[in-house]
Amino acid sequence: NNNDNVFAVLQGVCLLLFFRDIHWKNRAVNYVAASCLGVYMIHNHPLFRDFLWGSIFPMTRHLSFYSTWYFPLKIAAICVIIFVGCALLDQVRIYFFKIIDLLLQKRKQPQH
């Protein structure tokens, strides 16, 4: 894996420190920013990655996909589709755990 070396970790730390003190007042920017870690973790999971590139976007394995003038548009569309899809999955995960938390809190409350 190309992401498990010292330079990749150093790059990540530097980006984190660069953006640490920036506070956005835009709800859309904050929503996208909050979704980024979940999107990264979902799309980079080995099982999901194989499903993503083998079943959903198998056309990216063919040379003809890269040989058109509108190749950058196709890649941008795929990136948006992946980001939105993974962000929706992450929201499902968040709501699922909120429901579990509510059920556990109700169970812990003493019965009268």
C-alpha positions in Angstrom: 0.0 0.0 0.0 1.4 3.4 -0.9 -0.3 5.2 2.0 1.6 3.5 4.8 4.9 5.3 4.6 6.4 8.2 6.6 5.8 10.8 3.9 2.1 10.0 3.6 1.7 10.3 7.4 3.7 13.5 7.5 1.6 14.9 4.7 -1.6 14.1 6.5 -0.4 15.7 9.7 0.7 18.8 7.9 -2.7 19.1 6.2 -4.5 18.6 9.5 -2.4 21.3 11.2 -3.0 23.7 8.2 -6.8 23.4 8.4 -7.0 23.0 12.2 -7.8 26.6 13.0 -10.0 27.4 10.1 -13.7 27.7 11.2 -16.3 27.8 8.4 -19.7 29.3 9.0 -21.2 27.6 5.9 -23.4 24.6 6.8 -22.7 22.8 3.4 -18.9 23.1 3.9 -19.2 21.8 7.5 -21.4 18.9 6.3 -19.0 17.9 3.6 -16.0 18.2 6.0 -17.7 16.1 8.6 -18.4 13.4 6.0 -14.8 13.2 4.7 -13.4 10.7 7.2 -16.4 8.4 6.9 -16.2 8.6 3.1 -12.5 7.8 3.2 -13.0 4.8 5.5 -15.9 3.4 3.5 -14.4 3.7 0.1 -11.0 2.5 1.2 -12.2 -0.7 2.9 -10.8 -3.7 0.9 -14.1 -5.4 0.5 -16.0 -2.3 -0.6 -13.1 -1.2 -2.9 -13.3 -4.5 -4.7 -17.1 -4.1 -5.0 -16.7 -0.5 -6.1 -14.2 -1.0 -8.9 -15.2 -4.6 -9.9 -19.0 -4.3 -9.9 -20.0 -0.6 -10.0 -17.2 0.9 -12.1 -15.6 -2.0 -14.0 -15.2 0.3 -17.1 -12.3 2.0 -15.4 -10.2 -1.2 -15.9 -10.3 -0.8 -19.7 -7.9 1.4 -21.6 -10.7 2.9 -23.7 -12.1 4.6 -20.6 -9.0 6.8 -20.4 -8.6 7.6 -24.1 -11.4 10.0 -24.7 -11.2 13.8 -24.6 -13.9 13.9 -21.8 -12.0 11.5 -19.6 -11.6 14.2 -16.8 -15.4 14.7 -16.8 -15.9 11.0 -16.4 -13.5 10.8 -13.5 -15.0 13.9 -11.8 -18.5 12.3 -12.1 -17.3 9.0 -10.6 -15.6 10.9 -7.7 -18.9 12.8 -7.0 -20.9 9.6 -7.2 -18.5 7.8 -4.8 -18.4 10.7 -2.4 -22.2 11.2 -2.3 -22.9 7.4 -2.0 -20.4 7.0 0.8 -21.6 10.1 2.6 -25.2 8.7 2.5 -23.9 5.4 3.9 -22.1 7.3 6.6 -25.3 9.1 7.5 -27.2 5.8 7.7 -24.4 4.6 10.1 -24.8 7.7 12.2 -28.6 7.4 12.5 -28.3 3.7 13.2 -26.0 4.3 16.1 -28.2 7.2 17.4 -31.1 4.7 17.5 -29.0 2.2 19.3 -28.0 4.8 21.8 -31.6 5.9 22.4 -32.6 2.3 23.0 -29.8 1.7 25.4 -30.7 4.9 27.3 -34.3 3.8 27.6 -33.1 0.4 28.9 -30.9 2.0 31.6 -33.7 4.2 32.9 -35.3 2.8 36.1 -38.8 1.6 35.7 -41.5 3.2 38.0 
